[in-house]
């Protein structure tokens, strides 16, 4: 199976490249996803059967003032990617975000389903939702996975920030009124391998669409930090605070719970508990 990976140097892209070592893995220096000509040329020359699009603009707060750039990478680029994929009959696997929800108020303690109307909470969410729409409109076979709170041993993320702060401080203040599920990029890549091992390309074309995909369980950021420190064997006090006590340029949803019933039913994927995946990542980082 010929696989093309875009954004191969990011958190998810690095995990995908390790999981699919025979894929053509291209980082931003090799392929700028916002360069329409380059995207067409690479896809037309390589003619992949599957495209894993891990390229993304992920600076959530900066997207509030750099929306044109965020939209170009997360939204408009999916037009050309999808159209080019359709020409060579490739399946596009793309990752979106829980931030496509929450602008008009969160569902109290209830997980969002794919049938819930998107209502992006910030400009980053708007750009990712635009990408979902562009890919679906292209006519290419596609699997779009909405995830939350992605982390990995590569790149910058909350888990690694907590480990760094825990090595420097006796206590940290962390928001406790935003709920969701930490999602391991390593696990996302492993889930994808399982998916392609268990299904033919034709079977996957038949289930094109949007799916929510995160590990099982739920937590808030402060409890997440507490678990990270426990896994690392660090004696660090976590002080819960409200979102109002930790203002950010981009608003975050209070509820990032995602119902994954559709993915389990149609794709046969399995959810581990989020704590197990965090423990695995922490121990790989601290030995």
N, C-alpha and C positions, 0 to 999 in steps of 0.2 A: 504493500500500500504506500503510495507516494504522499507524503505529508509535508506541508509548508507551515512553519511556525513564524509568526511575526511577533516583534517585541520580545525576542528571546533572552534579553538581558535583564528584564524586570523580575519581580517576585514570582509571578505565575509563569512567565516565559522560561525562566531558568529551570523551574520544576518540570515544565513540559519537555524541555530539551533533554533533561536527564532521563525522563521516563520514556521518551521516544528518540533514542540516540541515532536512529537512521534517518530522521527527518531533516529537511533543509531548514535550519534554524537561523533566522536573520534578525539581528538587532537593529536599532535605529540607524546606526552608521552605515549598515548595509542596505537597509530599506526603510525609508521614511514613509510611514503609512499615509501621510497627508500629501505625498507626491503622486498624483494620479498617473502620470506617465510611467513612473518607476513601478508602481503597483501593477499596472496593465502589462508592462514588459516582463516582469518576473513571473506572473501567473501564466501568461501566454507561452513563455519559453519553457518553464518547468512543468506546466500542466499537472498540477497536483490533483489527487483525488479528494483530499481533505485539507482544509485550511484551518489552523488554530490561530485565531486572532487574539493575541495577548497584548498587542500594542495599545496603549491608552495614555491619555492625559489624566494623571491621578492626583494632582495638587488641588485638593478640594477647596481650601480657602483661597488660593490664588485664582481659581476659576471665577470667583466673584468679580475680579477686575480684568482677568485675561480670558473672557468668555469666547472671544473670536478664535483664539488658539485652541481652547478646549473643544469648541464645537467643530473645528476643522479636523481634529484628530479623532474625537469620540463620536462625532455625528456624520459630517459630510464624507469622511473617508470611507464609511461603510457603503455609500452609494457605489463607488468605483469597485471596491472589493467584492461586493455582491454581484455586480454586473459581470465582472471578469470571471468570478467563480461560476456563474451560470453558463457562460460560454463554454467552459471546459467541463461542465457537469460536476463540479466539485461541491462537497458539503462544507459549509462554513460553521465552525464552532466559535462562538463569541461569548464574552463574559460581561454582564452588566452589574447592576448594583441595587441594593435596598433603598438607595437615595432617590429612586424614581417615585417613592411614596412620601406622604407625610406633610405636604404643604398646607392642606386645609384641616389639619388635625389628625391625630393618630387614632387608630382603632384601639380601644382600651384593652390591652392584654390579649388581643386576638391576632393570630398570624395572618398575614396577607396571603391571598391566593392569586394565581395568575389571572383570574377573571376580574380581580379588583382593578378599577380604572387607575392608571398611573397619575400621579399628581406630585411632580418633583419638588423636593423640599429646598433645593438650592440650584445654583447654576451648573454645578458639576452634574447633578442628577438630570437636569434638562438636557445637557449634552449627551449623556448616556442614553436617555430615552429617545433622543433624535436618532442615535445610531441604531437602536432596536428597530425603529420605524423604517429607516433607510434600508437595512438589511432585509427586512420582511418584504418591503416593496420591490426589491431587486428581482424577486422571483427565484433566487438561488435557494437550494435546500439548505436549511440552517437549524442549528440548535443554539438557542440563546439561554445562558444560565445566569440568573440573578443570584448574587452572593452577598455576604455581609462580612465586614471586619476581617478582611483577608490579611494573613501574615505568612511569613516564611523565614527561613534562616538567612535568606538573601535580602538585600535592600533595607529600607526604613519602614518600621511599623511599630505599633503599640507594644507588642510583646518585647521586642528588642529594646525599646525605650525604657520599659519598666526594669529590665535586667540592668541596663546602664545606670538608671537612677538608684536602683536598689543597692548597687555597689558603692554609691556615693552618699546615701542618706539613710537615716533611721526611720523616716516616715515620708509618705507621699500623699497628696490629695488627689482623688480621682472621682469623676462624675458617677453618680449611682442612680440616676433617673432616666437613663437611656438603655433600653433593653434590646438584645439581639443575640447573635451567635458568632463567636470567633471561628473563622474558616481558614483552614490550612491550605496553602497553595500546593503543597506536596500531596495532600489528600485529594484535592481537585484533579490533579494530574493523574493520580492513581485511579480515581473513579472513571476518568475518561478512558484509560487503558482497559479497564474492565468492560466499559461500554462497547468499545470497538472489538474487544476479544469475543464478546458474547453476541454481537449482532453483525449482520452483513451491512454493507453500505446501502443496499436497497431497502432493508428494513428500517434503517435510520432515516432515509429520505421520507419514508411513510409517516414518520412521527415528527416532522419539522415543526418547530414552534418555540415558545418561551417556557422555561422551566425555572422553578426556584430550587436551589441546591446548596444547602448548608448542612453541617453536622447536626446530630440530635441534641435536644436540650435547649436551654436558654439561660442568659445571665445578664448582668449589667457590668459596666466597665470596672467599677470598684471591686466587684467579686472576681472578675477576670484577673485583675492585677493581683489580688490575694492568692489566687490559684497559681499564677506564674511564680510568685515568690515561694510558695510552698513547694512547688516542683523543683525549684532551684536551691532549696534549703536555705533561703535567706530570711533573716528575722527583721522584717520591715513592716511597720504599721501602715495600714491603708486607711486614710481618713475620707469617708464618703462626703461628697459635696454635690450641690445641685448644678444643673446646666447654667443657671444664671450666675453662679459663682465662678464659672469658667467660660467666659464669653469667647466666641470664635467668629471670624469673618463670615463663614458660611454656617447657616443653621443646620443642625442635625436632627433627625427624627427621634422622638422619644421611644417610638416602637419600631424596631427593625426585625421583628419576628417574621419569618417566611415559612409558609406551609409547603412542605416538600412531597405531599401525597401524590401529585401528578407524576413527578420524576420516578418515584418508587413504583408506581403502578404501570406506567408506560415504558420506562427504561430499565426497570429491574435493579435500580441502584440501591445500595445499602448505606445507612447512616450510622456511623460510630458516634459515641458520645463526644462532645467537643472537648471535654477534659482530657480524654485519652490522646487526642491529637496535639493539644497544647503541651502535655507532658513529654510527648515524643520530641517535639521541636525544642523545648527548653533543655532537655537532657542532651540533645545533639549539639547545643550551643555551649553548655557549661560543663559538658563531660560527665 
